[in-house]
Amino acid sequence: MPALAPSGRADFPDGFVFGVATAAFQIEGALDEDGRVPSIWDTFAARPGTIERGETGKTACDHYHRYADDVALMAALGVDAYRFSLAWPRILPEPGRPNPAGIAFYDRLLDELLAAGITPWATLYHWDLPESLEAAGGWPARETAYRFAEYAALAADRFGDRIGHWLTVNEPFVSSMVGYASGVHAPGRVDPAAAVRAAHHLMLGHGLAMRELRARHPDAQVGLALSLTPVEAFEGRAEFTDAVRRVDGMCNRLFLDPLLRGSYPGDVVADLAHVSDLAHVADGDLALVGAPVDFLGVNYYHPTVVTGGFWPGSAEAATSGSGRPRCEMGWEVDPDGLTRLLRRLHEDYDSPTIYVTENGSAWPDTVTETPDGGRRVADPERTAYLQTHLQACRDAIAAGVDLRGYFAWSLLDNFEWAFGYRMRFGLVHVDFGTQVRTVKDSGRWYAALLGAGARP
Ligand code: IFM
């Protein structure tokens, strides 16, 4: 294992926020309770062949009922903040019809968090679009962005007294391209032109939602979370230079440029010309999308090493590796990639304020009994991942990046989308048969870094 650095909060600037992150559909369960309506993930997971072993979000971590225990776990870890998502299908099952019982769940969660001294960071959209809105066209339809703004306004009205940090949308690249182009995620459509429209409408939804939040709570901190990846050519070979440009364009700049420059990158528009003329981009949209954010949320997991074309140039991303170790997801582990990414954002996009809003790794964890009858999950790979990526944050800060916090993905093992429950990202192990939680060694390491002592 590499040397244990960093070793404490003192290794980071004052006020640096240490948190953990989750998302509603991945942990809550209780899909049919208290007036929640189906989301696209309910429908998608019910379709044979979409999720490994036919798993669903039906129970997940049963967080809907065990939220108080989970808040206690966070308190034991010593985190400052909790990034979670609000479930649109619980809160606003139909346009114009707020659901008091769904709202009450988040009231309970927020009160519990605040009583524990943990700052809530709420994501409005982490992929659980109400199914009725997908039936009406989903994100490829412009109207969905306005429905999202209505939901954002309701959330701001009901929770804005207790939530001061908001993320509008999570990973619009994944929602649009994996949901509507490759069809591996809900809603499972394979329609590249629709995916391009979805990408824009997610960003428009961000802009509209931010306007609603700011109108109601001018002091709130508002941003969004983008999945970003440093892109490099396989073996540094010049023949892949254009592939690097294209992949970087689709994964990163297609979202960063409208957000932070108020325009789509010309080369990406040209790459997309054979699937979309972007006629769906209306006058005024880019002013909304490009309105200043208080922070950029960066979800970083791995670099992308390319050997060739990439959708929409070819059916698949032609990706490879460069020999780095890989986590269970098959993703290369590259902490320096995080530093490179953060420095690039700082240099190319005028020094935005950044939080790492997700970072983590999956490993095949097992629980063992300890001699005193307790339980232990030894996960040295995750601990090393965590510590080296936190060190990468320090390196970025030393290089001048305005990085203010870090959220580990994830608090709990949870429903990892098409992989079901096989991929375990948690700092806390969940036995999905019994719902017993066990803080992993990595969670203990994080707690020690934060000056807390996680309970067994
Ligand atoms: O579990 C996901 C999360 O929902 C979004 N970001 C990536 C994580 C790991 O794949």
Residues whose N, C-alpha, C, O or C-beta is under 5 A from the ligand:
A	BS01	IFM	A23
